[in-house]
Amino acid sequence: MQLTTPIPVERQSISIDHRSGILLIGSCFTENIGNRLAYHGFNTMANPCGILYNPVSIGQCLEMVATNTPVGEESLVQGNGLWHSWLHHGRFSHPDKATCLQNCNDAIREAHDFLLGADTVILTLGTAFVYELSDGTVAANCHKMPGTMFQKRMATVEELTEYYRKVIGTLKAMRNGIRIIFTVSPIRHWKDGYRQNTLSKATLHLLVDELQRSTDNVFYFPAYEIVMDELRDYRFYDTDLLHPSPTAVEYIWEKFSDAYFDEATKALCQKVAQWRKMSQHRPLFPESAEYKAFAEKLKELEKEISDLGFRI
């Protein structure tokens, strides 16, 4: 008896391993996968502009990082006692204007330096809706500013495709041969309306499909389909009934591993995870024979991981 609709996730033509440098940009789903990559010992950097949802802001972040373009004062706004960047998440906001600007630009420079040695970029698109200011700037975050400052609209497939061809071209000029993996976040933006959310997600899928067909080294991982179809049950959702539960995220991680990791990489992931769990152990009796045996086993595991070329 089959109780789910399995989404086939085949082994991809590209591999990710512990020698890879992986930059992740996008929605909070990016953080879920990025945290698991980091936990299992991969060389990663996630969301240098903070959590982003719309594809224009995600593309702007990637473009700034690729070209090492700093944020100018014209991109800052003051509100609710803080200075904010229209191009960044609220975690960069600060009461001091100069500090806000420096924090934004320090993150961009750090991400640029990381990208120089990276071979993979993972972009997670959340919604096709954008919030535009009167000068045409797309806000990455509205920072609880008055709604009258923005015009909300859904970006079209055509404009997003044209924009991303430009962004990808800039990225490849800076880092030849880099691989780009797109995902569409399974998290529904319910405040947009059920019909509008469906149209928004469809726009993102059409964008990625067009980029895959017309651009080299662009790939797609079906996180959206896995949650919507294979995990079509509210036990796989968090208490808000919109975000995937930890169980669902772990399942998607396993599918991602199957798609992009070879057996050696999976084995190393298991050893690193085992080491992390063991190293967090705090003994009640450090002088006991039992703990000394445990410490010796941990030391052997560290050497085994080191022999595989991985530095803890």
C-alpha positions in Angstrom: 0.0 0.0 0.0 1.4 3.4 -1.0 0.3 6.3 1.2 2.1 9.2 -0.4 2.8 10.5 -3.9 6.6 10.1 -4.2 8.5 12.8 -6.0 11.4 11.2 -7.9 14.6 13.0 -7.2 17.4 11.6 -9.3 21.1 11.8 -8.8 22.1 15.1 -10.5 24.9 15.6 -13.0 26.8 17.9 -10.6 28.1 17.0 -7.2 28.5 19.0 -4.0 31.1 17.9 -1.5 33.1 19.2 1.4 35.5 20.9 -0.9 32.7 23.0 -2.4 32.0 26.6 -1.5 28.3 27.2 -1.3 26.6 30.6 -1.2 22.9 30.5 -0.3 20.5 33.4 -0.8 16.7 33.6 -0.4 13.8 32.8 1.9 13.9 31.3 5.4 13.9 27.9 3.7 17.4 28.8 2.5 18.4 29.1 6.2 17.0 25.6 6.9 19.1 23.9 4.2 22.1 26.2 4.9 22.0 25.3 8.6 22.1 21.6 7.7 24.9 22.1 5.3 27.0 23.9 7.9 26.1 21.4 10.6 27.4 18.6 8.4 30.7 20.4 7.8 30.2 22.1 4.4 31.9 25.4 3.5 28.8 27.7 3.4 27.6 31.2 3.7 23.9 32.0 3.9 22.0 35.2 3.2 24.6 38.0 3.3 21.7 40.5 2.9 19.5 38.6 5.4 16.4 36.6 4.6 14.9 37.7 1.2 11.7 36.5 -0.4 11.1 38.1 -3.8 13.3 37.3 -6.8 14.3 40.9 -7.6 15.8 41.4 -4.1 17.5 38.0 -4.2 19.0 38.9 -7.6 20.1 42.4 -6.4 21.9 40.8 -3.4 23.7 38.3 -5.7 24.6 41.1 -8.1 26.0 43.3 -5.3 28.0 40.4 -3.9 29.4 39.4 -7.3 30.5 42.9 -8.2 31.4 43.9 -4.6 29.1 46.9 -4.9 28.6 48.8 -1.6 25.3 50.2 -0.4 25.1 54.0 -0.6 23.3 56.3 1.8 20.5 56.8 -0.7 19.5 53.2 0.0 18.9 53.9 3.7 15.7 55.1 5.4 15.0 56.1 9.0 11.9 54.8 10.8 10.8 53.6 14.2 14.0 54.8 15.7 16.3 52.8 13.4 18.1 53.2 10.2 17.2 50.5 7.6 18.5 49.5 4.2 15.9 48.9 1.5 18.2 46.2 0.1 18.6 44.3 3.3 16.7 42.4 5.9 15.9 44.1 9.3 18.7 42.3 11.1 21.0 45.0 9.5 19.0 47.9 10.9 20.6 50.0 13.6 20.0 53.2 15.6 23.2 54.7 14.1 23.2 55.4 10.4 26.9 54.9 9.9 26.8 51.6 11.7 23.9 50.4 9.6 25.7 51.3 6.4 28.9 49.6 7.6 27.2 46.4 8.7 25.5 46.1 5.3 28.8 46.8 3.4 30.9 44.6 5.6 28.6 41.7 4.8 28.7 42.3 1.1 32.5 42.4 1.1 32.7 39.2 3.2 30.3 37.5 0.8 32.3 38.7 -2.2 35.5 37.2 -0.8 33.7 34.0 -0.1 32.2 33.9 -3.6 35.7 34.2 -5.2 36.3 30.6 -4.0 32.8 29.2 -4.3 31.5 26.8 -7.0 27.8 26.6 -6.1 25.0 29.2 -5.5 21.7 28.1 -4.2 18.8 30.5 -4.6 15.4 30.0 -2.9 12.6 32.1 -4.3 9.6 32.8 -2.0 7.1 35.0 -3.8 6.8 36.9 -7.1 5.2 39.9 -5.4 7.4 42.9 -5.0 7.0 46.2 -3.1 8.2 49.2 -5.1 9.0 52.7 -3.9 8.1 55.7 -5.9 11.6 55.8 -7.5 11.2 52.1 -8.7 13.4 50.6 -6.0 12.2 47.2 -5.0 12.3 46.9 -1.2 13.8 43.7 0.2 12.0 44.4 3.4 9.3 47.0 4.2 10.7 47.5 7.7 7.2 48.2 9.0 7.1 51.5 7.2 3.7 53.0 6.1 2.0 51.0 3.3 1.4 54.2 1.4 5.1 54.3 0.6 4.9 51.1 -1.6 3.1 49.8 -4.7 2.6 46.1 -4.5 2.5 44.1 -7.7 3.4 40.7 -9.1 6.5 40.6 -11.2 6.0 39.0 -14.6 7.9 36.0 -16.0 9.2 38.0 -18.8 10.8 40.8 -16.7 12.2 38.3 -14.2 13.7 36.2 -16.9 15.4 39.2 -18.6 16.7 40.4 -15.2 18.1 37.0 -14.1 19.8 36.4 -17.4 21.7 39.7 -16.7 22.5 38.7 -13.1 23.6 35.2 -14.1 25.8 36.7 -16.8 27.4 39.1 -14.2 28.0 36.1 -11.9 29.6 33.9 -14.5 31.8 36.8 -15.7 33.1 37.0 -12.1 33.2 33.2 -11.4 33.4 31.1 -14.6 31.8 27.6 -14.3 29.8 28.3 -11.2 26.6 26.2 -10.7 23.3 27.8 -9.7 20.6 25.6 -8.0 17.2 27.2 -7.8 14.5 26.1 -5.4 11.0 27.5 -4.9 10.1 27.8 -1.2 7.2 25.5 -0.2 6.1 28.1 2.4 2.8 29.7 1.3 2.5 33.4 1.5 -1.1 33.2 2.7 -1.5 37.0 3.4 -1.3 37.5 -0.4 -4.5 35.4 -0.8 -4.9 31.8 -1.7 -5.3 32.5 -5.4 -2.6 35.1 -5.5 -0.2 32.8 -3.8 -0.8 30.1 -6.4 -0.2 32.5 -9.2 2.9 33.8 -7.5 4.4 30.4 -7.1 3.5 29.5 -10.7 5.4 32.6 -11.9 8.5 31.5 -10.0 8.3 28.0 -11.5 8.0 29.4 -15.0 11.0 31.7 -14.4 13.2 28.8 -13.3 12.0 26.6 -16.1 12.9 29.3 -18.7 16.3 29.8 -17.1 17.0 26.1 -17.1 16.2 25.8 -20.8 18.2 28.8 -21.9 21.1 29.0 -19.5 24.0 26.7 -18.8 24.7 25.4 -15.3 21.3 26.2 -13.9 19.5 23.4 -12.0 16.3 22.9 -10.0 15.7 21.1 -6.8 12.0 20.2 -6.2 11.6 21.2 -2.5 8.2 22.8 -3.4 6.8 19.6 -5.0 8.1 17.4 -2.2 6.2 19.3 0.5 3.1 20.0 -1.6 2.7 16.5 -3.0 4.8 13.9 -1.2 4.3 15.4 2.3 0.7 16.4 1.7 -0.4 16.1 5.3 -0.6 18.7 8.1 1.5 16.6 10.4 4.5 17.7 8.2 3.7 21.4 9.0 4.6 23.7 11.9 1.9 25.1 14.2 1.1 27.9 11.8 0.2 25.3 9.1 2.3 27.2 6.6 5.9 26.4 7.4 7.3 22.9 7.0 7.9 21.1 10.3 11.4 20.0 11.4 10.5 16.5 10.2 9.7 17.8 6.7 12.9 19.8 6.5 14.9 16.8 7.5 13.2 14.7 4.8 13.9 17.4 2.2 17.5 17.4 3.4 17.7 13.7 2.8 16.3 14.1 -0.7 18.8 17.0 -1.4 21.6 14.7 -0.2 20.5 12.0 -2.6 20.5 14.4 -5.5 23.8 16.1 -5.0 26.1 14.0 -2.7 28.0 10.9 -3.6 28.4 8.1 -1.2 31.8 9.3 0.2 30.2 12.7 0.9 27.3 11.1 2.7 29.6 9.0 4.8 31.6 12.0 5.8 28.4 13.9 6.7 27.4 11.0 9.0 30.8 11.1 10.7 30.7 14.9 11.2 27.2 14.7 12.6 28.3 11.9 15.0 31.3 14.0 16.1 29.1 17.0 16.7 26.7 15.0 18.9 29.6 13.4 20.8 31.5 16.6 21.3 28.4 18.2 23.0 28.4 15.5 25.6 29.2 16.9 29.1 30.2 14.1 31.6 29.0 14.0 35.2 32.2 12.2 36.1 35.2 13.2 33.9 37.5 10.9 35.8 35.5 7.8 35.3 36.7 4.9 33.2 33.5 5.1 31.1 34.1 8.7 30.1 37.8 8.1 29.4 36.7 5.4 27.0 34.2 7.8 25.4 36.9 10.5 25.1 39.2 8.0 23.4 36.5 7.0 20.9 35.9 10.7 20.2 39.6 11.2 19.5 39.6 8.3 17.1 36.6 9.7 15.3 38.4 13.1 15.0 41.4 11.4 13.5 39.3 9.4 11.1 37.6 12.6 9.9 41.0 14.3 9.6 42.4 11.5 7.5 39.5 12.1 5.1 40.9 15.6 4.5 38.3 17.4 6.6 39.3 19.9 9.3 37.0 20.1 12.3 
